[in-house]
Amino acid sequence: QLTPLESQLMSFMTGLMATEPKQAVEMWILGVNNRSGSVQYAMLSPSLRKQSRSKFEETRWITGQSSPSVSNFRFTEVEKLSESKIRYTVEYDLWASYGDFGGGEKIIIVEKNLEPFKEYWFISSITTKYNQWEAFTPAETVLK
């Protein structure tokens, strides 16, 4: 028996299921832009959710920082790894009203859930090149 809040959360997660691979990345980016850990979390694979949940909870589901912020996300490469796995390379800028802090790059792997009657895409991996000015989200692997 779910509480009303648990039911609401379950409905939220189900409502955000991505039916196209790029949509999963775009929704995750929306979550990053709005500093919404909940939206980011909804786009993750079950295993990545399990790994990162406590980190999201520690930040009360708010991610990022006010400045510098990430902006101008752009897809620079798309590679089909298999019928159910795609790698996206995404670049972006780090910007604040008082200056430019360069940019960054993320490699995002999106996979298709292959359960019958539940076809949706989720993010199984996010790898980011380290930038000292950037605040990283809980699900990312940061390479120095």
C-alpha positions as CSV (number, residue, x, y, z in Angstrom):
1,Q,0.0,0.0,0.0
2,L,1.6,3.3,-1.2
3,T,1.1,6.6,0.6
4,P,-0.3,9.5,-1.4
5,L,3.2,11.0,-1.7
6,E,4.7,7.6,-2.8
7,S,2.0,7.3,-5.4
8,Q,2.7,10.9,-6.6
9,L,6.4,10.1,-6.9
10,M,5.8,6.9,-8.8
11,S,3.5,8.7,-11.2
12,F,6.1,11.4,-11.7
13,M,8.8,8.8,-12.5
14,T,6.6,6.9,-14.9
15,G,5.5,10.1,-16.6
16,L,9.0,11.1,-17.4
17,M,10.0,7.8,-19.1
18,A,11.7,8.6,-22.4
19,T,10.4,6.8,-25.5
20,E,13.4,8.0,-27.6
21,P,17.1,7.9,-26.7
22,K,17.9,11.6,-27.3
23,Q,14.8,12.5,-25.2
24,A,16.4,10.9,-22.2
25,V,19.5,13.1,-22.6
26,E,17.4,16.2,-23.3
27,M,15.3,15.6,-20.1
28,W,18.5,15.0,-18.1
29,I,19.9,18.3,-19.5
30,L,16.6,20.1,-18.5
31,G,17.1,18.7,-15.0
32,V,20.7,20.1,-15.0
33,N,19.7,23.5,-16.3
34,N,17.0,23.7,-13.6
35,R,19.2,22.2,-10.9
36,S,16.5,19.5,-10.4
37,G,18.0,16.3,-9.1
38,S,14.5,14.6,-9.3
39,V,14.3,15.1,-13.1
40,Q,17.9,13.9,-13.5
41,Y,17.3,10.9,-11.4
42,A,14.2,9.9,-13.3
43,M,16.3,9.6,-16.5
44,L,18.8,7.2,-14.9
45,S,19.0,3.4,-15.2
46,P,18.0,1.4,-12.2
47,S,21.6,0.6,-11.3
48,L,22.7,4.2,-11.6
49,R,19.8,5.3,-9.5
50,K,20.8,2.8,-6.8
51,Q,24.4,4.1,-6.9
52,S,23.6,7.8,-6.7
53,R,20.4,8.0,-4.7
54,S,22.0,8.8,-1.3
55,K,24.1,11.6,-3.0
56,F,20.9,13.1,-4.4
57,E,19.2,12.9,-1.0
58,E,22.2,14.5,0.7
59,T,21.7,17.6,-1.5
60,R,17.9,17.5,-1.0
61,W,17.6,16.7,-4.8
62,I,19.1,20.1,-5.8
63,T,22.2,19.9,-7.9
64,G,24.7,22.3,-9.5
65,Q,25.5,25.7,-8.3
66,S,24.3,29.2,-9.1
67,S,27.5,30.4,-10.6
68,P,29.1,29.5,-12.8
69,S,26.2,27.7,-14.4
70,V,26.1,25.3,-17.3
71,S,24.5,26.6,-20.5
72,N,24.4,26.2,-24.3
73,F,24.3,22.4,-24.3
74,R,25.0,21.0,-27.8
75,F,25.2,17.5,-29.2
76,T,28.5,17.1,-30.9
77,E,28.6,13.4,-31.7
78,V,26.1,10.5,-31.7
79,E,27.3,6.9,-32.0
80,K,25.0,3.9,-32.2
81,L,26.8,1.2,-30.2
82,S,24.0,-1.4,-30.7
83,E,20.3,-1.6,-31.3
84,S,19.7,-0.8,-27.7
85,K,22.7,1.4,-26.8
86,I,23.7,4.9,-28.0
87,R,26.6,7.2,-27.0
88,Y,26.1,10.9,-27.0
89,T,28.9,13.5,-26.7
90,V,27.6,16.7,-25.3
91,E,29.5,20.0,-25.0
92,Y,28.4,23.0,-23.0
93,D,29.6,26.3,-21.6
94,L,30.3,27.4,-18.0
95,W,29.3,31.0,-17.7
96,A,28.6,33.6,-15.0
97,S,27.7,37.3,-15.2
98,Y,31.3,38.1,-14.2
99,G,33.1,35.9,-16.7
100,D,33.5,32.9,-18.9
101,F,34.8,29.7,-17.2
102,G,35.4,27.7,-20.4
103,G,33.3,24.7,-21.1
104,G,32.9,21.0,-20.6
105,E,32.1,17.7,-22.3
106,K,30.0,14.8,-21.2
107,I,29.8,11.3,-22.7
108,I,26.4,10.0,-22.0
109,I,25.4,6.4,-22.7
110,V,21.7,5.7,-23.2
111,E,20.2,2.2,-23.2
112,K,16.9,0.8,-24.0
113,N,15.0,-1.1,-21.3
114,L,14.2,-4.4,-23.0
115,E,11.5,-5.6,-20.6
116,P,8.3,-6.6,-22.5
117,F,5.6,-3.9,-22.4
118,K,8.0,-1.3,-20.8
119,E,10.0,0.1,-23.7
120,Y,11.8,3.2,-22.6
121,W,15.3,4.7,-22.7
122,F,17.5,5.5,-19.7
123,I,20.9,6.9,-19.0
124,S,23.3,4.1,-17.9
125,S,26.5,6.2,-17.8
126,I,27.6,9.8,-17.6
127,T,31.4,10.5,-17.9
128,T,32.6,14.1,-17.5
129,K,36.0,15.7,-18.0
130,Y,37.0,17.5,-14.8
131,N,36.8,21.3,-14.7
132,Q,37.6,23.0,-11.4
133,W,34.8,25.5,-11.8
134,E,32.0,23.0,-12.4
135,A,29.6,21.4,-9.9
136,F,29.0,17.8,-11.0
137,T,25.7,15.9,-10.5
138,P,25.6,12.8,-8.3
139,A,25.4,10.3,-11.1
140,E,28.5,11.4,-13.0
141,T,31.9,9.8,-13.2
142,V,34.4,12.6,-13.3
143,L,37.7,12.0,-15.0
144,K,40.7,14.1,-13.9
